[in-house]
Amino acid sequence: MAQASVTFSTYDAIGLREDLSDLISNISPTDTPFTSNSSVEDCDGTFFEWQTQALAAVDTTNAQIEGDDISTYTAVTPTVRLGNYTSISRATFMISGTEQVVEKAGRSNERAYQAVLKARELKRDIESMALANQIAVAGSDSAARYSAGLAAWVKTNVDKGTNGVNPVYTSAATNARSDGAQRAFTETILQSVVKQCWDSGGEPSMVMVGSFNKQALSAFSGIAAQRYMAPDGPTQIIGSADLYISDFGTLSIVPNRFQRARDGWVLDPDLTRIRQLRPYQATEMAKTGDAIKMLFLREWGLQVDNEAGLGLAADLNTS
């Protein structure tokens, strides 16, 4: 069949209305489990400090003579003073005055729409930085300050690959972790880290991993449940693990898109805090022409109350 020669079709017509959906599809992830589970506290300076304390080792010979006259006393163990810097994280955009007022598909207010996007981007940046192998940097008039990330803090409870070296520091995390040879994530590695945490006095409640090692962990024998009975059918197999039952407690398993994929964190969220000198804020900058200029900013830093309560399965395969 062929079209008649005088047929007027859409291919010939002028002025057909555009059909543009008002839906803007955005599947970029915005979940930030580490910073969302850490408490938030204000700080008063670009360098903030906290203290840790440890009890003396257990004395299994602590039996004394009745009526004994004490002539010597045990020296007091001082606290350990730790500190970190705040980082200034920002996002910006600029739109013309005309763009703000013309009719648009999917959003009526360009400024408000872009503000939501930039706030989400800033949130993801901070999540990734808080977990990074980044050392504390004081900064200067010509260099940015950096808050040390979690990978530069945790040094006690670690199961690492060959040639991996834990960070060494006294008061601030100024020495990055040296990554070792990568290896498969096994249940033995996880159990080792959890045991180390417990032996150090920690009570972790969360395992946080990237996507590849989340699937690896789902195959461990200690997951809470692999099967359930469907109400109207046979038993079904669940292909993922949400809880891991360890010898020292139950751990929730949380995937994180913004951490280093080679790291498997064993965490107690009560021991991590986000300190903020300036909370999330949006500022319209001074006009210098026919445009709207916006600055989104947060000045923040990571506080690890006591790294000995946390753990790291380091140098894991990522593919």
C-alpha positions as CSV (number, residue, x, y, z in Angstrom):
1,M,0.0,0.0,0.0
2,A,1.1,3.6,-0.6
3,Q,0.0,7.0,0.6
4,A,-2.2,8.9,-1.8
5,S,-0.3,11.8,-3.4
6,V,-2.5,14.6,-1.9
7,T,-2.5,13.3,1.7
8,F,-1.5,16.0,4.2
9,S,0.4,14.2,7.0
10,T,2.4,15.2,10.1
11,Y,5.5,15.1,7.9
12,D,4.1,18.1,6.0
13,A,2.4,20.0,8.7
14,I,3.9,23.2,10.2
15,G,3.2,24.3,13.8
16,L,2.7,20.9,15.5
17,R,2.8,21.4,19.2
18,E,5.8,20.0,21.1
19,D,4.9,17.0,23.3
20,L,7.4,17.3,26.2
21,S,6.5,15.5,29.4
22,D,6.6,17.4,32.7
23,L,8.4,14.4,34.2
24,I,12.1,14.8,34.8
25,S,13.6,11.4,35.5
26,N,16.5,11.4,37.9
27,I,17.8,8.1,39.4
28,S,21.1,9.4,40.8
29,P,21.4,8.0,44.3
30,T,21.3,10.3,47.3
31,D,21.3,7.9,50.2
32,T,24.2,8.6,52.6
33,P,24.1,5.9,55.4
34,F,27.3,6.9,57.2
35,T,26.7,10.6,57.8
36,S,22.9,9.9,58.2
37,N,23.6,7.5,61.0
38,S,26.3,9.7,62.7
39,S,25.1,12.3,65.2
40,V,25.6,16.0,64.3
41,E,27.0,18.5,66.7
42,D,28.2,22.1,66.4
43,C,31.8,23.1,66.8
44,D,33.3,26.6,67.5
45,G,36.5,26.5,65.5
46,T,38.2,25.2,62.4
47,F,40.1,22.7,64.6
48,F,38.0,20.8,67.1
49,E,39.2,18.3,69.7
50,W,37.9,15.5,71.9
51,Q,39.4,13.0,74.4
52,T,39.6,9.3,74.8
53,Q,40.3,7.3,77.9
54,A,41.2,3.6,78.5
55,L,41.0,1.6,81.7
56,A,44.1,-0.2,83.0
57,A,44.6,-3.8,82.0
58,V,42.8,-6.4,84.1
59,D,44.9,-7.6,87.1
60,T,44.4,-11.3,87.8
61,T,46.6,-11.0,91.0
62,N,44.6,-8.2,92.6
63,A,44.3,-9.9,96.0
64,Q,45.5,-7.9,99.0
65,I,46.6,-8.6,102.6
66,E,44.1,-7.9,105.2
67,G,44.9,-4.6,107.0
68,D,47.7,-3.9,104.6
69,D,49.3,-0.4,104.9
70,I,49.3,1.2,101.5
71,S,52.7,2.8,100.7
72,T,52.6,3.1,96.9
73,Y,49.9,4.3,94.5
74,T,49.2,3.7,90.9
75,A,49.9,6.5,88.5
76,V,46.9,8.1,86.9
77,T,46.7,7.5,83.1
78,P,45.9,10.8,81.4
79,T,43.3,11.1,78.6
80,V,44.4,11.1,75.0
81,R,43.6,14.3,73.1
82,L,42.5,14.0,69.5
83,G,41.5,16.6,66.9
84,N,40.4,17.1,63.3
85,Y,39.9,20.0,61.0
86,T,36.7,21.3,59.3
87,S,36.4,21.2,55.5
88,I,34.4,23.8,53.5
89,S,32.3,21.9,51.0
90,R,30.3,23.9,48.5
91,A,28.1,23.7,45.4
92,T,27.2,26.7,43.1
93,F,25.1,27.6,40.2
94,M,24.2,30.6,38.1
95,I,21.1,31.1,35.9
96,S,20.1,34.1,33.8
97,G,17.1,36.2,34.8
98,T,15.4,35.2,31.6
99,E,15.8,31.5,32.3
100,Q,14.2,32.0,35.7
101,V,10.9,33.5,34.3
102,V,10.4,31.6,31.0
103,E,7.9,28.7,31.0
104,K,9.7,25.4,31.4
105,A,8.7,21.7,31.3
106,G,9.1,19.7,34.5
107,R,9.7,22.7,36.9
108,S,8.2,26.1,37.2
109,N,11.0,27.7,39.2
110,E,14.5,27.0,37.9
111,R,16.2,28.5,41.0
112,A,14.3,26.2,43.4
113,Y,14.8,23.2,41.1
114,Q,18.6,23.7,40.9
115,A,18.8,24.4,44.7
116,V,17.4,20.9,45.4
117,L,19.9,19.3,43.0
118,K,22.9,21.1,44.5
119,A,21.9,20.3,48.1
120,R,21.8,16.6,47.1
121,E,25.1,16.8,45.4
122,L,26.7,18.4,48.4
123,K,25.3,15.8,50.7
124,R,26.9,13.0,48.5
125,D,30.3,14.8,48.4
126,I,30.4,15.0,52.2
127,E,29.5,11.3,52.6
128,S,32.3,10.3,50.3
129,M,34.8,12.6,52.0
130,A,33.9,11.4,55.5
131,L,34.8,7.8,54.5
132,A,37.9,8.6,52.4
133,N,41.5,7.8,53.1
134,Q,42.1,11.5,53.5
135,I,44.5,12.9,56.1
136,A,43.8,16.0,58.2
137,V,45.2,19.1,56.6
138,A,45.4,22.5,58.4
139,G,45.2,24.4,55.1
140,S,46.5,27.9,54.4
141,D,45.5,31.1,52.6
142,S,46.3,29.3,49.4
143,A,45.3,25.6,50.2
144,A,42.0,24.1,51.4
145,R,41.6,22.6,54.9
146,Y,40.7,18.9,54.9
147,S,38.9,16.9,57.5
148,A,40.6,13.5,58.0
149,G,38.3,10.7,56.7
150,L,37.4,7.5,58.5
151,A,40.0,5.4,56.6
152,A,42.8,7.5,58.1
153,W,41.4,7.2,61.6
154,V,40.8,3.4,62.1
155,K,44.0,1.6,63.0
156,T,43.3,-0.9,65.8
157,N,40.8,-3.5,64.6
158,V,41.8,-4.1,61.0
159,D,42.1,-7.2,58.8
160,K,44.2,-6.1,55.8
161,G,45.8,-7.5,52.7
162,T,49.5,-8.2,52.1
163,N,51.6,-5.0,52.4
164,G,48.8,-3.0,53.8
165,V,49.8,-0.6,56.6
166,N,47.5,1.0,59.1
167,P,47.7,4.7,59.7
168,V,50.0,6.0,62.5
169,Y,49.2,9.1,64.5
170,T,49.1,10.6,67.9
171,S,46.6,13.4,68.1
172,A,45.4,14.0,64.5
173,A,45.1,11.6,61.6
174,T,47.9,13.0,59.5
175,N,49.1,9.7,58.0
176,A,47.0,7.9,55.4
177,R,46.4,4.2,55.3
178,S,48.6,2.3,52.8
179,D,46.5,0.0,50.8
180,G,47.5,-3.6,50.5
181,A,47.0,-6.4,48.0
182,Q,43.3,-6.9,47.3
183,R,41.6,-10.2,48.1
184,A,38.2,-11.8,48.3
185,F,35.9,-10.8,51.1
186,T,35.3,-13.9,53.2
187,E,33.3,-14.6,56.4
188,T,36.6,-15.4,58.1
189,I,37.8,-11.8,57.5
190,L,34.5,-10.3,58.8
191,Q,34.6,-12.5,61.9
192,S,38.2,-11.5,62.6
193,V,37.3,-7.8,62.5
194,V,34.2,-8.2,64.7
195,K,36.2,-10.2,67.2
196,Q,38.9,-7.5,67.3
197,C,36.3,-4.9,67.9
198,W,34.7,-6.9,70.8
199,D,38.1,-7.6,72.3
200,S,38.9,-3.9,72.3
201,G,35.6,-3.1,74.1
202,G,33.6,-2.2,71.1
203,E,30.0,-3.1,70.3
204,P,29.5,-2.7,66.6
205,S,26.1,-2.9,65.1
206,M,26.6,-2.2,61.4
207,V,28.6,-3.6,58.4
208,M,28.9,-1.1,55.6
209,V,30.2,-2.2,52.2
210,G,30.0,-1.4,48.5
211,S,27.8,-3.2,46.0
212,F,30.2,-6.0,45.0
213,N,31.0,-6.9,48.6
214,K,27.4,-6.6,49.7
215,Q,26.6,-9.5,47.3
216,A,29.7,-11.4,48.6
217,L,28.5,-10.9,52.2
218,S,25.0,-12.2,51.3
219,A,26.6,-15.6,50.7
220,F,28.0,-15.9,54.2
221,S,26.6,-18.6,56.3
222,G,25.9,-16.3,59.3
223,I,23.2,-14.3,57.6
224,A,20.1,-14.0,59.7
225,A,17.7,-15.8,57.3
226,Q,17.9,-17.1,53.7
227,R,14.4,-18.4,53.5
228,Y,10.9,-17.5,54.5
229,M,7.5,-19.2,54.1
230,A,5.3,-17.3,51.7
231,P,1.7,-17.0,53.0
232,D,0.2,-18.7,49.9
233,G,3.0,-20.7,48.4
234,P,6.2,-22.6,48.9
235,T,9.3,-21.4,50.7
236,Q,11.1,-18.7,48.8
237,I,14.8,-17.9,48.8
238,I,15.9,-14.4,49.7
239,G,18.9,-13.3,47.7
240,S,20.3,-10.8,50.0
241,A,21.3,-10.4,53.6
242,D,20.1,-7.6,55.8
243,L,21.4,-8.9,59.1
244,Y,24.5,-10.9,60.1
245,I,24.5,-12.9,63.3
246,S,28.0,-12.8,64.7
247,D,29.4,-14.4,67.8
248,F,29.2,-11.0,69.4
249,G,25.9,-9.6,68.3
250,T,23.7,-8.9,65.3
251,L,25.0,-6.5,62.7
252,S,22.8,-4.7,60.1
253,I,24.3,-4.9,56.6
254,V,24.2,-1.6,54.8
255,P,25.3,-1.0,51.2
256,N,27.0,2.4,50.5
257,R,27.5,3.8,47.0
258,F,29.9,6.5,48.1
259,Q,32.5,4.7,50.2
260,R,35.7,3.2,48.8
261,A,34.6,-0.1,47.3
262,R,37.7,-1.9,48.7
263,D,36.6,-1.1,52.3
264,G,34.3,-3.2,54.5
265,W,33.4,-1.1,57.6
266,V,32.3,-2.6,60.9
267,L,30.8,0.3,62.7
268,D,29.1,1.6,65.9
269,P,27.3,4.8,64.8
270,D,27.4,6.0,68.4
271,L,31.1,6.5,68.0
272,T,31.1,8.8,64.9
273,R,29.9,12.4,64.7
274,I,29.7,15.1,62.1
275,R,30.8,18.4,63.7
276,Q,29.7,21.5,61.9
277,L,31.0,25.0,62.1
278,R,28.5,26.2,59.6
279,P,25.4,24.0,58.9
280,Y,23.9,23.6,55.4
281,Q,23.1,27.1,54.1
282,A,22.1,28.7,50.8
283,T,23.2,32.2,50.0
284,E,22.3,34.3,47.0
285,M,25.4,36.1,45.9
286,A,25.6,39.8,45.0
287,K,24.3,40.6,41.6
288,T,26.9,41.7,39.0
289,G,24.6,41.4,36.0
290,D,21.3,39.8,34.8
291,A,21.8,36.5,36.5
292,I,21.0,34.8,39.8
293,K,24.1,33.3,41.5
294,M,23.7,30.8,44.4
295,L,26.2,29.3,46.8
296,F,25.4,26.2,48.9
297,L,27.8,25.5,51.7
298,R,28.6,23.4,54.7
299,E,31.6,23.6,56.9
300,W,32.0,20.3,58.7
301,G,34.5,17.8,60.1
302,L,34.5,14.1,61.2
303,Q,34.9,13.2,64.8
304,V,35.7,9.6,65.7
305,D,35.1,9.3,69.4
306,N,37.2,6.2,69.8
307,E,38.4,4.4,66.8
308,A,39.1,1.2,68.8
309,G,35.4,0.6,68.8
310,L,35.3,0.4,65.0
311,G,36.8,-2.0,62.5
312,L,37.8,-2.3,58.9
313,A,38.0,-5.3,56.5
314,A,40.5,-3.7,54.2
315,D,41.8,-4.4,50.7
316,L,38.7,-6.2,49.4
317,N,38.2,-7.2,45.8
318,T,35.9,-4.8,44.0
319,S,35.0,-6.9,40.9
